[in-house]
């Protein structure tokens, strides 16, 4: 059924402008890294807006912030909508913030229309999605999904020397009005609006992407060892140069993995050489490999190929290669029920859309492990993100929020079941 409820686009765009000043950079971006003073200011601003509306505010031990608008059945698990407020060091004003503030606009629009939902709807701002100040990223949603904070996280140190344990305690203390909530509190579902962080929607002139899942990621550390020797006196026949082996291996991998599979991703982001002397043949080369694919079987195959190629090229030059897996994130498939709710929403609104897979991590990846979850994408200019030039057209921000509202109402109608949406106006 059509609800006829409209989000307040002017209010949403004003909020996006306001929050962009919290940690704003001269180039128009945002530096609001996780658990920093700027992050705490943004959280306080959101909590203040919630208090002004009479919404309840909660936080858990990982400082995930929840804003609750009550429904007919207060004892039933809430339906979550939201994203994150932290940014990259030189990030944009929409990554995370759009999803969080659009979710809050959904709550306000429901309140403006005096709509009582069958269960509570909560906005969530997850802690440290970006992972730029403290690794790993998506700490908040990961801890929420597992119900615990790994002990080793507390000792993580930022580049500025700050300890996560201390910054987390300061952030929790900065919200004295928030009620405590246990990690892993049950939920009925989760919807997240986010910018695409890629160029597909803009290039195809499609305003909405319905995200069916998130591709898997596997990180490898490759170390090739040879023999350090004098650059001027060692002839080719006597060289055991690991950098040559690494170069040949990477040339083979770059020339085959992505060109042969449009869904595959291969990235080498770090390379180190020892002893790093201008007039010495290296004795050791180490580099990272980031593999991504929506299929676990293909990730296995790609990892095997990296191992085989590196070992082959190293052996051919009298070197040795070791390949160690350092990170393994399986792909996520989102809930068919929630995806259908989003598809119904865009159909009702008459909006062009396309199914998509996300190549980046999002908090929804971890929420999908404990509840029905799905995502909605809107275009960003030139596909740029993690960049101060990141930009979303105002009409796309507003449209994304409207799709989030409509999708939430359809999902709630289904979740309500026996007590289906009996709107009280």
Buried (B, 14 or more C-beta within 10 A) or exposed (E): EEBEBBBBBEBBBEBBEEBBEBBBBEEEBBBBBBBBBBBBBBBBBBBEBBBEBEBBBBBBBBBBBBBBBBBBBEEBBBBBBBBBBBBBBBBBBBBBBBBBBBBBBBBBBBEBEEBBBBBBBBBBBBBBBBBBBBEBBBBBBBBBBBEEBEEEBEEBEBEEEBBBBEBBBBBBEBBEEBEEBEBBBEBBBBBBBBBBBBBBBBEEEBBBBBBBBBBBBBBBBBBBBBBBBEEEEBEEEEBBBBBBBBEBBBEBBEEBBBEEBEEBBBEBEEEEBBEEEEEBBBBBBBBBBBBBBBBEEBBEBBBEBBBBBBBBBBEEBBBBBBBEEEEBBBBBBBBEEBBBBBBBBBEBBEBEBEEBBBBBBBBBBBBBBBBBBBBBBBBBBBBBBBBBBBBBBEEBBBBBBBBBBBBBBBBBBBBBEEEEBEBEE
